[in-house]
Amino acid sequence: MYLNKEFYAYPLKISFYFFPISFLIGSLIINLNIIIFSILGFIFLYLSKIKIRFNLTNFFLLLFFLTSIISSFINIDIIGKSNFYKSIFLLRFYILYILIETLFLNKKIDFKYFFYTCYICIIILSLDLSLQFFHGKNILGFEPWEGRITGLFEHEAIAGSYLQKIFIFSLAAIYLKLYKSKNNKNILIFSSFIIIIFASFIASNRISFIILISLIILLIIFFKVFRKNLILSLIFLVPFFYYFYQTNEQVNLRYLGFTNKVIKIINVNKSSTVQNESSNQSNPQINRESNFPNHLKIFNTSYKLFKDKYIIGNGIKSFRYKCKDYLNQKNTLCSTHPHNYHLEVLNDTGLFGFIFLSIFVFLLIWKNLKLIFNKDLTYDHKILVVLLILNFLIEVFPFKSTGSFFTTWNGSLLWLSIALLNFQNKNNI
């Protein structure tokens, strides 16, 4: 029985569909699920006599991960043995990508059930966030953490990020289940959009909310099928946004603080000019630094670190250690990571890693763009492919603040999104 491929097929699918749920539980469960999925996947492929296709795209992705390991080994005295071992463990993302690609291309995983799971998870989380916002406690009795609505995540303010990253997958489920239904259920679609968008607003992950709204605007412009319900949802919600911004202290502080940061960034050059004119004042260094936004300070520090070892990088998670060496320079700041995927890859793996990863991304996107213009592809299939590409492009947009590229929660969700770009076979929906 244990050599029967069907014995492993069902738990393998369950493990894949469980990924959206695992992100609600925590990093330990995410890693355990990746390990279980990988073991079951390799056993299933072996028993099914399915070979993993090692193409040029996969080759450059492997080079990227090998570069991160080599860079971490070279810089082991700085980042420590623990982080070097973590660089090796990053290969789990490569294995995850390879397995999902192989299983999709061989029609062994059904996409739509993954999308349905995402939809259920995002609705549950959105309702839970609303309950915590209005009632003061969520369904598990968790109160807001440090004034922020966190819902099921309790002490981690990442609910808004989860909603933004899972939204497109949930939209795919809404399209497949509701828009494609003979009885188009507009009320349910309208309600779903309202619940999700409002939850993103009150979660107060400001960048995630702005990205979600920007994504919705793009969907309204380019996707006629979603246009009506999305426009009506925004029209309905805008008065509520304004009301809670005016009456809720925490909401006001979060978004007012964000507005002030944006204004500060816009005026940073003007401010620098004014500060240079007053350079004869006492403590001019402090004056210059006080008006420079913190995120730009972190970006500036990351750029300086990259120039220090621009070929092979400083090793993964090196920013938190080496940024201290630059604190005596103007407009610099330390943090756990550079808060930008592109700067983090440049800092941790150098030009080699960045180039390898860029080539991988280019080849993957090019393959999907050619797929869109395939005349044999159905309209429904093209809609889903474009949604997945759009989701990925927004996720890797260079001019935004992000989580860490190499952490379990953020990294796993990012690589899962990348792997889903291998959605090519219409039999997977």
Secondary structure as UniProt FT lines:
FT   TURN            2..3
FT   HELIX           5..17
FT   HELIX           19..25
FT   HELIX           27..48
FT   HELIX           56..74
FT   HELIX           76..89
FT   HELIX           91..105
FT   TURN            106..107
FT   HELIX           111..135
FT   TURN            139..140
FT   TURN            146..147
FT   HELIX           151..153
FT   TURN            154..155
FT   HELIX           159..174
FT   HELIX           175..179
FT   HELIX           186..203
FT   HELIX           206..222
FT   HELIX           224..247
FT   HELIX           249..266
FT   HELIX           268..277
FT   TURN            278..280
FT   HELIX           284..290
FT   HELIX           294..308
FT   TURN            309..312
FT   TURN            316..317
FT   HELIX           319..322
FT   HELIX           323..326
FT   TURN            327..328
FT   TURN            330..331
FT   HELIX           341..372
FT   TURN            375..376
FT   HELIX           379..395
FT   TURN            405..406
FT   HELIX           408..419
FT   HELIX           420..422
FT   HELIX           426..428
//
